[in-house]
Amino acid sequence: MPDNASLQAELGWVQSQRLSIVEERGNTTVVHLERASSPAPSKAALGWLETSIRSYAKYIDIVSRALSTAVDEQEHTRRERMRLDEITSLLDEMQGAC
């Protein structure tokens, strides 16, 4: 198992597996990794799972920041693609005019 994977992969794994593998019995929490539908992408993902158990508010804060960053990056990529399409269109028009 690698030490790290992308933050999105790690947090995504925790979010998708947490309900299946974490069992809370009063003051005791038991983790059943064998119940996971897929293996953790990294050791760090197991650390994020631990954070989600010990300090759920902190974990949610990190997830919301990561999602916000991912959305910002996707929007930036979308805008760049639109700009490239506009430039390509202008170049095509210029070539047609010659």
GIQUIMO-V8858 format. One record per residue. OMEGA is omega in whole degrees, -180 to 180 (999 if undefined). D_CENTER is the distance of its C-alpha to the mean C-alpha in Angstrom with 1 decimal. Layout:
OMEGA,D_CENTER / OMEGA,D_CENTER
This chain:
179,18.3 / 178,16.8 / -177,16.4 / 170,12.9 / 177,10.1 / -179,7.3 / 179,5.6 / 179,2.0 / -179,4.8 / -179,6.6 / 178,5.3 / 179,5.0 / -180,8.3 / -178,9.7 / -176,9.4 / -175,10.9 / -170,13.5 / -178,14.6 / -179,17.3 / -170,18.7 / -179,19.0 / 178,19.8 / 179,23.4 / 180,25.0 / -178,28.8 / 180,30.2 / -177,29.7 / 176,28.3 / 180,24.8 / 179,24.6 / -180,21.6 / -179,22.3 / -180,19.9 / 179,22.2 / -179,21.1 / 179,17.6 / 175,17.4 / -180,15.6 / 177,15.7 / -179,13.2 / -178,11.6 / 174,13.2 / 179,15.4 / 177,13.0 / 177,11.0 / 174,14.4 / 177,14.8 / 176,11.9 / 178,13.6 / 178,16.8 / -180,15.7 / 179,14.7 / -175,18.2 / -177,20.2 / -174,18.8 / 180,16.8 / 178,17.4 / 179,16.0 / -180,12.8 / 177,12.5 / -180,13.3 / 179,10.6 / -179,7.9 / 177,10.0 / -179,10.2 / 179,6.7 / 178,6.6 / 179,10.1 / -180,9.7 / 179,7.5 / 178,10.3 / 180,12.9 / 178,12.1 / 179,12.3 / 178,15.5 / 179,16.9 / 179,16.5 / 179,18.2 / 179,21.0 / 178,21.6 / 178,22.1 / 179,24.5 / 178,26.4 / 177,26.8 / 178,28.0 / 179,30.5 / 179,31.7 / 179,32.2 / 178,34.1 / 178,36.3 / 177,37.1 / 178,38.0 / -179,40.3 / 179,41.9 / 179,42.6 / -179,44.1 / -178,46.4 / 999,47.9
